[in-house]
Amino acid sequence: MKNEDKLLPNPDSEIVLRPPKKRLILLIITAFIFVAGGIWMLVDNEPMGWLVAGFFGLCLITFVVQCLPNSTYIRLSREGFETKTLYKTVKLKWEETRDFAPIYVGRNHLVGFNFTDEYKGTAKLRGVNKNFYGYESCTPIMYEMKAHDLASLMLKLKVESMNSWR
């Protein structure tokens, strides 16, 4: 395969995808409205306002942090992929993963995948996930690309990477 035919033509090339900004802004506005509603409930002496304002206040903080630079993304490279969510990073090599496919987790359309036998991490959780979703793990959030397109891209990068090992 010629270098210009590859998805990542240079050894240092990478593809970085982030959460869609429009979706995050919509979630921030929604959480803010519920926080305001919770405060309104407190003004009316309704104790449930603490629960509403507290829960959606935490949601609001989470969505705002996801908007900050380098807090949340997926980075695809020749070696594998790295997900970062709220500054927590998980790195996986292509040879540790297999079977990429779009899945639904609740209303979220994510990319599910399985691990190879060589991967030793999170054995108990993998079994639980496999029973519920059909896959041992998944990408943590939705990104700027549809799940089926991202799954296809990840599979192509894995195959391309494996071919370069030979």
FENWOWO-V541616 format. One record per helix or strand of 2 or more residues. SS is the DSSP state (H for helix, E for strand). FROM is the first residue (numbers start at 1). TO is the last residue. Records with the same first field share a line. If there is no record, write none. Layout:
BEGIN
SS->FROM-TO, FROM-TO
END
This chain:
BEGIN
H->3-5, 21-43, 48-67, 94-96, 123-133, 147-165
E->14-17, 73-77, 80-85, 88-93, 97-105, 108-115, 137-138
END
